[in-house]
Each structure stands twice: as structure tokens, then as C-alpha cells.
Amino acid sequence: MNWKQEYKILLLIIGAFLGLYFMPLGAPRFDNAIFEALALAKWYTREHVLLCLIPAFFIAGAIAVFVAQDSVMKYLGAGANKVLAYGVASVSGSVLAVCSCTVMPLFAGIYRMGAGLGPASAFLYSGPAINVLAIILTARILGLELGIARAVGAIIFSIVIGLLMHLFFRKEEVGRAAVLAAVPTSDPKRTLWQNALFFFVLVAILIFATWGSPEGSTGLFALVYAAKWILVSLFAAGLGLILIGWFGVKWLRVVLVAAGVVVAALIAPGYPLVPFAVGVTGLSIVTALDKGEASGWFSSTWDFAKLILPLLLFGVLIAGFLLGRPGHEGIIPSAWVAWAVGGNSLWANLFASVAGGFMYFATLTEVPILQGLIGAGMGKGPALALLLAGPALSLPSMLVIRSVLGTKKTVVYVTLVVVMSTISGLIYGTFFS
């Protein structure tokens, strides 16, 4: 008998027993925290799983199947030109403008295909942090100086964090690069421009499907928002043509899926999620039934979904229990948070960084949350610290990062984000308080 293993099981059983035995059911704050955990998970499922995560899973699956490993290593690998690698990683991340959870499948995809730890970490941070719309919204609502500080800090962070991750784990990266270089490569079945167009269409669907409502009713952002589902439909039609022409998927299957989407749109006008769900389901069925490359695409997509989705949902439940939804309280009173982040002390900035790192911020929600906290007495330094740590980290994303990189690399990455956010908040608060 393996006593060490049995000892761990015994501790888990005792812990579960004590937790259930002393569970404070009936206590208003505990019951409310349970409700907030489920409410946040429900909101996350409705707002993010279908529109954000599933397209991201398909993109990650496509990276794993259709992108040549030597191409990834050439531009993002440990031996790639540093300026090119970190430039590509930060720019590609900022173009997506996704939340900390949606970027997870994409990060896992490029890292497993041979991207160096440094560029992959830069991409991991830049995706949710360098969000052009969020930075503009920050400047308009919270002040121009805070918006500029957020933009400059996020860009610098993505590069510095990537470089430090590469430096700290340089020996491991050298060995990993050698192993990846020994893997035989295959000749691409499509030209570079064909693959580029294919990924452009997938990314466009993700971007426009998640395009949020702007503050005003005029301007470019408002115009795009008004036409977002038309744009999604056009790119989805382009994806169907690509599947038929370049991937050999039977045209009748694609036409049947398209017909199902049109029927769903006619049956449920005003509910674009219905035809979108029909389209995603149809794409899954078509690719799963295919006997060529598309089948491998679906298999890879499904592997990412099985790995990442349970961890994300579990993390959302825990985050909701601890801190609640935006504008609501979990088990931790919001008054404690507001009290802890007043002024510009080291503690206030550190607490803002850590709290922001564990909270879940959907894209753009960090701005109204901060507006309320600043109104409650939050200092400018802690506000910037939360802006730099919050959107880029969350408890759900930490769980996924650990499953991809391991515990040690995850701890270092999270620590870098928290420490750099704290220092930035201290410096900003000193000069602009």
C-alpha cells in the first residue's frame, strides 16, 4: 500500500467532511456568496462561452493542425529574432482584444506548437491587457492620464514579462527548443496566403461576435456594433467557402448548415445567439464527420475544450463566491476592498494588484468597477495597479496557465504581473496623486 498516496486521500476526506459539517448554511453572507458564484457562472456561460471561448477553441485547434511547427518556431520560437518575436506576440495579442479567459486556448495553441516561453507569455499578457477600446474607454471615463498610463504600462509589461520569463527559464527553453526542432515537419497543403486568409476569417468572427456596445451611438465603434452580426454572417459564409474549396469538405453539408442558420434567424429574429449557436453546432458536426483535415481540426479543438473549459468554469465559481459579480458582493465585503485600496501605500497597491489578479473581468467591465471604487476612495496608484493586473489575470486563467506551463512557471508569471503592477501603481500614484 502506498501510504503517502493514502495519506493525501485521507486528508481530502477529512477536509471535505469538516467543510460540510461546519458549512454555515443559512448565514446571509454565505448564502449570498453561493448565489453570486452561480450567478457569475451563469452570466459567464451566457456571455462568453458561446461567443468567445468556442471560436477561440476552433482557432487554437486550427493553429495546432494547420500551422506548420517550423513557421511558429521561426517567428515565435526561442531562437527567433527577439524584436520580431516579441513584436509579433504583442501586436497579435492586442489585435484580438479578448478577456483573460478567452486568450487561454490561443496561448495554449501557440505554445504547444513551438512558440518560445517569452513570446508566448508576451502574447498571454497582451491579449486582454492591450485592448484599444478598453484603453480609450479608460481615458474617457477615468481620465486621460490614467488611460495613457494604462496603455504605456501594458505595452511595456507584455515585453518585459516575456523577456523575464525567457530569462528565468532559459535552460528549460533551450532543451524544449531542441526537442521541437527534432520533430519532422511536413509540407504545407496550402499556400501561406490561403492559411493567412483562413485564420483572418476565424479571428474576424471572434472579434465581431464579441464586439461590445460603445458608450455613444455615433462614431466608428457604434457603426461596427450596429453591423456586427452582418459582418459575422459574411465572414461565416467565407469560412464555408474555404472549407469547401481548400479543405475538401462536402458542399452539401456546408449548404445544409447555412440553411439551418438562415432558418434559425427567421424563427428567432432579434436573438442572434440562436443562429450563431446553430452555426457553431453545424461547424462541429461537419468537421467531426469529415474524413480529411477538417476532422483533425475538430479533434484538436475538442482536446482544447476538454482541457480548458472545466478549469475556467471552476475558477469562475470560486471567483464569484469570493468577490461576487460586478456591483455585487461575495463572501468578502466590498467595503473591505474599498478600504484596503485607499491612498498610495505599498500595501494599497499590492492589495489592488492581488485582488485584481484573482477577480474575473470581462472585457471593458473593469472601467465601471474602477469608477465605483475611485468614488469610494480608491487611490490613483492602486487604480492603475488594478488596471494592469486585473484584465490580464484571473483565478480561472491561472488554473489554465498551470495546466499548460506547470506550477513553477505559473507562479513566476503571476508574481511578475503582480509585482510590476504594484511598482507601477506606486510610481504613478506618487506623481499624479
VENFENWO-V798761 format. One record per residue. RES is the residue in one letter. OMEGA is omega in radians with two decimals (999 if undefined). BURIAL is + if it has 16 or more other C-alpha atoms within 10 Angstrom, else -. Layout:
res={RES;RES}
omega={OMEGA;OMEGA}
burial={BURIAL;BURIAL}
//
This chain:
res={M;N;W;K;Q;E;Y;K;I;L;L;L;I;I;G;A;F;L;G;L;Y;F;M;P;L;G;A;P;R;F;D;N;A;I;F;E;A;L;A;L;A;K;W;Y;T;R;E;H;V;L;L;C;L;I;P;A;F;F;I;A;G;A;I;A;V;F;V;A;Q;D;S;V;M;K;Y;L;G;A;G;A;N;K;V;L;A;Y;G;V;A;S;V;S;G;S;V;L;A;V;C;S;C;T;V;M;P;L;F;A;G;I;Y;R;M;G;A;G;L;G;P;A;S;A;F;L;Y;S;G;P;A;I;N;V;L;A;I;I;L;T;A;R;I;L;G;L;E;L;G;I;A;R;A;V;G;A;I;I;F;S;I;V;I;G;L;L;M;H;L;F;F;R;K;E;E;V;G;R;A;A;V;L;A;A;V;P;T;S;D;P;K;R;T;L;W;Q;N;A;L;F;F;F;V;L;V;A;I;L;I;F;A;T;W;G;S;P;E;G;S;T;G;L;F;A;L;V;Y;A;A;K;W;I;L;V;S;L;F;A;A;G;L;G;L;I;L;I;G;W;F;G;V;K;W;L;R;V;V;L;V;A;A;G;V;V;V;A;A;L;I;A;P;G;Y;P;L;V;P;F;A;V;G;V;T;G;L;S;I;V;T;A;L;D;K;G;E;A;S;G;W;F;S;S;T;W;D;F;A;K;L;I;L;P;L;L;L;F;G;V;L;I;A;G;F;L;L;G;R;P;G;H;E;G;I;I;P;S;A;W;V;A;W;A;V;G;G;N;S;L;W;A;N;L;F;A;S;V;A;G;G;F;M;Y;F;A;T;L;T;E;V;P;I;L;Q;G;L;I;G;A;G;M;G;K;G;P;A;L;A;L;L;L;A;G;P;A;L;S;L;P;S;M;L;V;I;R;S;V;L;G;T;K;K;T;V;V;Y;V;T;L;V;V;V;M;S;T;I;S;G;L;I;Y;G;T;F;F;S}
omega={3.11;-3.05;3.13;3.12;-3.14;3.11;3.12;3.13;3.12;3.12;3.11;3.13;3.14;3.13;3.12;3.13;-3.12;3.12;3.12;-3.09;-3.08;3.14;-3.04;3.09;-3.10;3.05;-3.03;-3.09;3.13;3.13;3.11;3.13;3.06;3.12;-3.12;3.11;-3.14;-3.14;3.12;3.11;3.10;3.13;-3.14;-3.14;-3.11;-2.98;-2.96;-3.05;-3.06;-3.03;-3.05;-2.97;-3.09;3.02;3.12;3.08;3.13;3.10;3.13;3.09;3.12;3.09;-3.09;-3.03;-2.95;3.13;3.14;-3.10;-3.14;3.09;3.11;-3.12;3.14;-3.05;-3.07;-3.09;-3.11;-3.12;-3.11;3.04;-3.01;-3.14;3.13;-3.07;-3.09;3.05;3.11;-3.10;-3.10;-3.13;-3.12;3.09;-3.10;3.13;-3.10;3.12;-3.11;3.12;-3.04;3.14;-3.11;-3.13;-3.06;3.13;-3.12;3.09;3.14;-3.13;-3.08;-3.14;-3.13;3.13;3.03;3.10;3.10;-3.13;-3.14;3.10;3.12;3.10;3.07;3.08;-3.12;-3.14;-3.00;-3.09;3.14;-3.01;-3.09;3.14;-3.03;-3.12;3.14;3.13;3.09;3.13;3.10;-3.13;-3.09;-3.03;-3.04;3.10;-3.08;-3.09;3.12;3.08;3.12;3.14;3.12;-3.12;-3.12;-3.13;-3.10;3.14;3.13;-3.13;-3.05;-3.12;-3.10;3.14;3.10;-3.14;-3.14;3.09;3.09;-3.11;-3.09;-3.07;-3.06;-3.11;3.12;-3.12;3.11;3.11;3.12;3.13;3.13;3.12;-3.12;-3.13;-3.13;3.14;-3.13;3.13;3.13;3.13;3.14;-3.14;3.12;3.12;-3.13;-3.10;3.08;3.09;3.12;3.14;3.11;-3.14;3.08;3.14;3.13;-3.13;3.12;3.10;3.11;-3.08;-3.05;3.09;-3.13;-3.11;-3.07;3.14;3.14;-3.10;-3.12;-3.11;3.12;3.12;-3.07;-3.11;3.12;3.13;3.11;-3.14;-3.14;-3.09;-3.00;-3.08;3.01;3.13;3.11;-3.13;-3.13;3.13;3.08;3.07;3.07;3.09;3.11;3.11;3.11;3.13;3.14;-3.01;-3.00;-3.09;3.06;3.09;-3.11;-3.03;-3.11;3.12;3.13;3.13;3.13;3.09;3.12;3.11;3.11;3.10;3.14;3.13;3.13;3.12;3.13;-3.13;-3.08;3.12;-3.11;3.10;-3.04;3.12;-3.13;3.10;3.10;3.11;3.09;3.13;3.12;3.10;3.12;3.11;3.13;-3.12;-3.11;-3.11;3.14;-3.11;-3.11;-3.13;-3.14;-3.09;-3.09;3.11;3.08;3.09;-3.14;-3.13;3.13;3.10;-3.14;3.09;3.11;-3.14;3.14;-3.10;-2.90;-2.99;3.12;3.13;3.14;-3.11;3.08;3.11;3.11;3.10;-3.13;3.14;3.11;3.13;-3.08;-2.96;3.10;3.09;3.04;-3.13;3.14;-3.11;2.97;-3.14;3.11;-3.13;3.13;3.10;3.08;-3.14;-3.13;3.13;-3.03;-3.05;3.05;3.13;-3.09;-3.14;3.07;-3.13;-3.11;3.13;3.12;-3.14;3.12;3.13;-3.11;3.14;3.10;3.14;-3.11;3.12;3.02;3.08;2.92;-3.10;3.07;-3.09;-3.12;-3.09;3.10;3.09;3.12;3.12;3.11;-3.14;3.10;3.07;3.13;3.07;3.14;3.13;-3.12;3.11;3.07;3.10;3.11;3.13;3.12;3.13;-3.11;-3.11;-3.00;-3.10;-3.07;-3.12;2.97;3.11;3.08;-3.11;3.10;3.13;-3.13;3.12;3.12;-3.14;-3.13;-3.03;-3.03;-3.03;-3.04;-3.12;3.13;3.12;3.14;-3.14;-3.13;3.13;3.11;-3.14;-3.10;-3.10;-3.12;3.09;3.13;3.13;3.13;3.11;3.11;-3.13;-3.13;-3.14;3.12;-3.05;-3.02;3.13;999}
burial={-;-;-;-;-;-;-;-;-;-;-;-;-;-;-;-;-;-;-;-;-;-;-;-;-;-;-;-;+;+;-;+;+;+;+;+;+;+;+;+;+;-;-;+;+;-;-;+;+;+;+;+;+;+;+;+;+;+;+;+;+;+;+;+;+;+;+;+;+;+;-;+;+;+;+;+;+;+;-;+;-;+;-;-;+;+;+;+;+;+;+;-;+;+;+;+;+;+;+;+;+;+;+;+;+;+;+;+;+;+;+;+;+;+;+;+;+;+;+;+;+;+;+;+;+;+;+;+;+;+;+;-;+;+;+;+;+;+;+;-;-;+;-;-;-;+;+;-;+;+;+;-;+;+;+;-;+;+;+;+;+;+;+;+;+;+;-;-;-;+;-;-;+;-;-;-;+;-;-;+;-;-;-;-;-;-;-;-;-;-;-;-;-;-;+;-;-;+;+;-;+;+;+;+;+;+;+;+;+;+;+;+;-;+;-;-;-;-;-;-;+;+;-;+;+;-;-;+;+;-;+;+;+;-;+;+;+;-;+;+;+;+;+;+;-;-;+;-;+;-;-;-;+;+;-;-;+;+;-;+;+;+;-;+;+;-;-;-;-;-;-;-;+;-;+;+;-;+;+;+;-;+;+;+;-;+;+;+;-;+;-;-;-;+;+;+;+;+;+;+;+;+;-;+;+;-;-;+;+;-;+;+;+;+;+;+;+;+;+;+;+;+;+;+;+;+;-;-;+;+;+;-;-;+;-;-;+;+;-;+;+;+;+;+;+;+;+;+;+;+;+;+;+;+;+;+;+;+;+;+;+;+;+;+;-;+;+;+;-;+;-;-;+;+;-;-;-;+;+;+;+;+;+;+;+;+;+;+;+;+;+;+;+;+;+;+;+;+;+;+;+;-;-;+;+;-;-;-;+;+;-;+;+;+;-;+;+;+;+;+;+;+;+;+;+;+;-;+;+;-;-;-;-}
//
